[in-house]
């Protein structure tokens, strides 16, 4: 199976979610199913059906997270020595060549990506355009509004 890249922070977040699902959510859904069963006929019991659906979702998510963690390639950005190159885990400061707006993104795994906190997926168009480039290089990204150019200002491994 393919290795799934994760930063240390991302792996810890998945472990925390897994722990929560197993110790809190799973126990809560067991209680909800028991409560719904006590209401009698299960064939017309909407509470029971909803609880069973929720149980299926929780168990599916547990299996998904366990699979990702089993196949994870955990990368500590602080230990990277990529000679200033944009790589997975790097934090990159960019300048949009058309608007002169400066943004900083960390390139992370799919599960960690959250644009609100400036973390972009390694599989995103921007990250794919950045990988392998150095500070001073221009990255061209095909956006829905057309081609965008970003100058790489700084590459950090933090």
C-alpha positions in Angstrom: 0.0 0.0 0.0 1.1 3.6 -0.6 2.7 5.5 2.2 0.6 8.4 3.4 2.8 11.5 4.3 1.9 13.2 7.6 3.6 15.7 9.7 4.1 14.9 13.4 1.3 17.3 14.3 -1.0 15.7 11.7 -0.2 12.2 13.0 -0.9 13.3 16.6 -4.2 14.8 15.5 -5.3 11.5 13.9 -4.2 9.6 17.0 -6.2 12.0 19.2 -9.3 11.6 16.9 -8.9 7.8 17.0 -8.7 7.8 20.8 -11.8 10.0 21.1 -13.8 7.8 18.7 -12.9 4.6 20.6 -13.2 5.9 24.1 -16.0 8.5 23.9 -18.0 8.2 20.7 -18.1 4.4 20.6 -19.3 4.1 24.2 -21.9 6.9 23.6 -23.4 5.1 20.6 -23.6 1.8 22.4 -25.7 3.6 25.1 -27.8 5.3 22.4 -28.5 1.9 20.8 -29.4 0.3 24.1 -31.8 3.3 24.9 -33.4 3.0 21.4 -33.9 -0.8 21.8 -35.7 -0.2 25.1 -38.4 1.7 23.2 -39.7 -1.5 21.7 -40.3 -2.5 18.0 -37.1 -1.9 16.1 -38.7 -2.0 12.7 -40.3 1.4 13.2 -37.8 2.9 15.6 -36.2 6.0 14.0 -33.9 6.5 17.0 -32.5 3.0 16.6 -32.0 3.5 12.8 -30.2 6.8 13.4 -28.0 5.3 16.2 -27.1 2.3 14.0 -26.2 4.7 11.1 -24.0 6.7 13.5 -22.3 3.5 14.7 -21.5 2.6 11.1 -20.0 6.0 10.5 -17.9 5.8 13.7 -16.6 2.3 13.0 -15.8 3.3 9.4 -13.9 6.3 10.5 -12.0 4.2 13.1 -11.0 1.8 10.3 -10.0 4.6 8.0 -7.8 6.3 10.6 -6.1 3.1 11.7 -5.3 2.3 8.0 -3.8 5.8 7.5 -1.7 5.6 10.7 -0.5 2.1 9.7 0.6 3.4 6.3 1.9 6.8 7.5 5.2 8.1 6.7 5.6 10.6 9.5 7.9 13.6 8.7 9.2 16.1 11.1 9.7 19.4 9.2 12.3 20.5 11.8 14.6 17.6 10.8 14.4 18.2 7.0 17.5 19.1 5.2 16.4 19.9 1.7 18.9 22.7 1.0 16.2 25.3 0.7 14.0 23.3 -1.6 10.2 23.2 -1.3 9.3 19.7 0.0 6.6 18.1 2.0 6.4 19.7 5.5 8.1 22.9 4.4 6.6 26.3 5.2 6.8 28.5 2.1 6.3 32.3 1.9 5.0 33.4 -1.5 4.2 36.6 -3.3 1.3 36.6 -5.8 2.9 38.3 -8.8 -0.4 39.9 -10.0 -1.6 41.3 -6.6 1.7 41.5 -4.7 -0.1 39.8 -1.8 2.2 37.8 0.4 1.0 34.5 1.9 2.7 31.7 3.9 1.6 28.1 3.6 2.8 24.8 5.1 2.7 21.9 2.7 1.0 19.0 4.6 -0.9 15.8 4.0 -4.5 15.6 2.8 -5.9 15.0 6.3 -4.0 18.0 7.8 -4.9 20.5 5.0 -6.8 23.5 6.3 -6.6 26.8 4.3 -7.9 28.7 7.3 -4.6 28.0 9.1 -2.5 28.2 6.0 -1.9 24.5 5.6 -2.3 23.2 2.0 -2.4 19.6 0.8 0.7 18.3 -0.9 -1.7 17.2 -3.7 -3.2 20.7 -4.2 -2.3 22.6 -7.4 -0.3 25.2 -5.5 1.8 22.7 -3.6 2.4 20.6 -6.7 3.7 23.7 -8.4 6.0 24.5 -5.5 7.6 21.1 -4.9 11.2 21.0 -5.9 11.5 24.8 -6.3 13.8 27.2 -4.4 13.5 30.7 -2.9 13.6 33.1 -5.9 11.9 30.7 -8.3 8.5 31.4 -9.9 5.8 28.8 -9.6 3.0 28.8 -12.1 -0.3 27.5 -10.9 -3.3 26.8 -13.1 -6.3 28.3 -11.2 -9.9 28.4 -12.2 -9.4 32.1 -13.1 -6.4 31.3 -15.2 -2.7 31.0 -14.8 -1.3 32.5 -11.6 2.4 33.1 -10.8 3.9 33.1 -7.4 7.4 34.1 -6.5 8.9 31.9 -3.7 10.2 34.4 -1.1 11.3 32.0 1.6 11.4 28.3 2.4 11.5 27.2 6.1 11.5 23.9 7.8 9.7 24.6 11.1 
